[in-house]
Amino acid sequence: MKKKIIFLDGDGTIWYPTTTKRTERSDWIYNDPLTKDNHLVHLSLTPGTREALKVLKEKGIYLVVVSANPYSGKKAVKEITNRLDYFELSDFFYSCRASVGGDPNGKVPIILDTIKELNLTKEDALMVGDNYFYDYSAPMEAGIDALFIENGVSKMPDEIPTDMKTIKEVSDLVDMID
């Protein structure tokens, strides 16, 4: 698969709660009284992510975090940037963007704007994430390739597409992307 830009979701894709990984929705960690004030120390990178990001960047691929967030604007981007800084991943990413948390289609305009900003095409882009509706279905409907990270937490459609493209971890991208 030839891609010039990869959009990655944050929670559940790049990092997840250490204790629950992908067995519960990741956002619990930001609201739980025991973890909300120091959530960063309760997060772990998903397996092989740092190494995969390094390889993808070395291949010349733009990497962008695009994550749904309950906050808006600068505060949302700051929250995501804090996580990237905590894991020392910021240097791998071209940019970090946030969409409105309640809108499954919210990432699509961000993806399209970033593609346009870099003079790329939809065919150059790939979205990767663990939420079927936000990270897979919406980009696919907009003509952007997507990969769904397999998990037992994401809400799924009544009928799962037989041609759905899935991976287990971000690290699987290394062998898939030219």
C-alpha positions as CSV (number, residue, x, y, z in Angstrom):
1,M,0.0,0.0,0.0
2,K,1.5,3.3,-1.1
3,K,0.6,6.2,1.2
4,K,2.1,9.7,1.8
5,I,0.2,10.6,4.9
6,I,-1.2,8.5,7.8
7,F,-3.8,9.9,10.2
8,L,-3.8,8.1,13.6
9,D,-6.3,8.3,16.3
10,G,-4.9,8.8,19.9
11,D,-6.8,6.9,22.6
12,G,-6.9,3.1,21.9
13,T,-4.7,3.5,18.9
14,I,-1.4,5.1,19.9
15,W,-1.9,4.8,23.7
16,Y,-4.4,3.2,26.1
17,P,-5.0,2.8,29.8
18,T,-2.4,0.4,31.2
19,T,-4.9,-1.6,33.3
20,T,-7.7,-2.0,30.7
21,K,-5.9,-1.7,27.4
22,R,-8.7,-2.3,24.8
23,T,-11.1,-4.1,27.1
24,E,-13.0,-0.9,28.0
25,R,-13.4,2.5,26.3
26,S,-10.2,4.5,26.8
27,D,-11.9,7.7,27.9
28,W,-12.8,6.4,31.3
29,I,-9.2,7.3,32.5
30,Y,-9.9,11.0,32.0
31,N,-13.0,11.0,34.3
32,D,-12.2,8.4,37.0
33,P,-11.5,10.1,40.3
34,L,-8.4,8.0,40.8
35,T,-6.8,8.8,37.5
36,K,-8.2,12.0,36.1
37,D,-5.7,14.3,37.7
38,N,-2.7,12.2,36.7
39,H,-3.9,10.2,33.7
40,L,-0.6,10.3,31.9
41,V,1.0,7.9,34.4
42,H,-1.9,5.5,33.8
43,L,-1.4,5.3,30.0
44,S,0.8,3.0,28.0
45,L,1.9,3.1,24.4
46,T,0.3,0.4,22.3
47,P,2.7,-2.5,21.5
48,G,5.4,-1.6,18.9
49,T,4.0,1.9,18.3
50,R,7.2,3.9,18.9
51,E,9.2,1.7,16.6
52,A,6.5,1.8,13.9
53,L,6.3,5.6,14.0
54,K,10.0,5.8,13.6
55,V,10.1,3.6,10.5
56,L,7.1,5.3,8.9
57,K,8.7,8.7,9.4
58,E,12.0,7.5,8.0
59,K,10.0,6.3,4.9
60,G,9.0,10.0,4.5
61,I,5.4,9.6,5.4
62,Y,3.6,12.5,7.1
63,L,2.1,11.4,10.4
64,V,-0.8,13.3,11.9
65,V,-2.7,12.6,15.1
66,V,-6.4,13.3,14.7
67,S,-8.4,12.5,17.8
68,A,-11.9,13.1,19.0
69,N,-11.9,15.2,22.1
70,P,-14.5,16.5,24.6
71,Y,-12.7,19.9,24.6
72,S,-12.5,22.2,21.6
73,G,-9.9,24.2,19.8
74,K,-6.5,24.9,21.5
75,K,-7.4,23.1,24.7
76,A,-8.1,19.9,22.8
77,V,-4.9,20.1,20.8
78,K,-2.9,20.9,24.1
79,E,-4.4,17.8,25.7
80,I,-3.3,15.6,22.8
81,T,0.1,17.3,22.5
82,N,0.7,16.7,26.2
83,R,0.3,12.9,25.7
84,L,2.6,13.0,22.7
85,D,5.2,14.9,24.7
86,Y,4.8,12.5,27.7
87,F,5.6,9.5,25.4
88,E,8.3,11.5,23.6
89,L,6.5,11.0,20.2
90,S,6.1,14.7,19.2
91,D,9.0,14.6,16.8
92,F,7.4,11.9,14.7
93,F,4.3,13.9,13.9
94,Y,3.7,16.6,11.3
95,S,0.8,17.9,13.3
96,C,-1.8,17.1,16.0
97,R,-5.5,17.9,15.4
98,A,-8.7,17.4,17.4
99,S,-12.2,16.9,16.3
100,V,-15.4,17.3,18.3
101,G,-16.0,14.2,20.4
102,G,-19.7,13.8,19.6
103,D,-19.4,13.9,15.8
104,P,-18.4,10.6,14.0
105,N,-17.8,12.7,10.8
106,G,-15.7,15.3,12.7
107,K,-12.3,13.9,11.6
108,V,-13.1,13.9,7.9
109,P,-12.9,17.7,7.4
110,I,-9.6,17.8,9.3
111,I,-8.2,15.0,7.2
112,L,-9.4,16.8,4.0
113,D,-7.9,20.1,5.1
114,T,-4.6,18.6,6.0
115,I,-4.4,16.7,2.6
116,K,-5.1,20.0,0.8
117,E,-2.6,21.9,3.0
118,L,0.1,19.4,1.8
119,N,-1.0,19.3,-1.8
120,L,-1.8,15.6,-1.5
121,T,-4.8,13.6,-2.6
122,K,-7.3,11.4,-0.9
123,E,-5.5,8.4,-2.5
124,D,-2.3,9.5,-0.6
125,A,-4.1,9.3,2.8
126,L,-4.9,6.6,5.3
127,M,-6.8,6.8,8.6
128,V,-6.1,4.3,11.3
129,G,-8.1,4.0,14.5
130,D,-10.0,1.8,16.9
131,N,-13.5,3.4,16.6
132,Y,-15.5,1.9,13.7
133,F,-17.7,4.9,13.1
134,Y,-15.2,7.7,13.7
135,D,-12.0,6.2,12.4
136,Y,-13.1,3.7,9.8
137,S,-16.6,4.2,8.4
138,A,-16.6,8.0,8.1
139,P,-13.2,8.3,6.3
140,M,-14.2,5.4,4.0
141,E,-17.5,7.1,3.0
142,A,-15.4,10.2,2.2
143,G,-13.2,8.3,-0.1
144,I,-10.2,8.0,2.2
145,D,-8.7,4.6,2.9
146,A,-8.9,3.4,6.5
147,L,-7.8,0.6,8.7
148,F,-9.7,-0.5,11.8
149,I,-7.8,-1.7,14.9
150,E,-9.5,-4.8,16.1
151,N,-11.0,-4.5,19.5
152,G,-14.0,-5.7,21.5
153,V,-15.0,-2.3,22.7
154,S,-16.0,-0.2,19.6
155,K,-19.6,0.0,18.7
156,M,-20.1,-1.8,15.4
157,P,-22.8,-1.7,12.7
158,D,-25.5,-4.4,12.7
159,E,-23.8,-5.9,9.6
160,I,-20.1,-5.8,9.5
161,P,-18.7,-5.2,6.0
162,T,-17.2,-8.3,4.6
163,D,-14.4,-6.2,3.0
164,M,-13.5,-4.4,6.2
165,K,-9.8,-3.7,6.5
166,T,-8.4,-4.4,9.9
167,I,-5.1,-4.6,11.8
168,K,-4.2,-5.6,15.3
169,E,-1.7,-2.8,16.2
170,V,-0.2,0.3,14.7
171,S,3.0,-1.7,14.3
172,D,1.3,-3.8,11.6
173,L,1.5,-0.7,9.3
174,V,5.3,-1.1,8.9
175,D,4.9,-4.1,6.6
176,M,1.9,-2.8,4.8
177,I,3.1,0.7,3.7
178,D,5.5,1.3,0.9
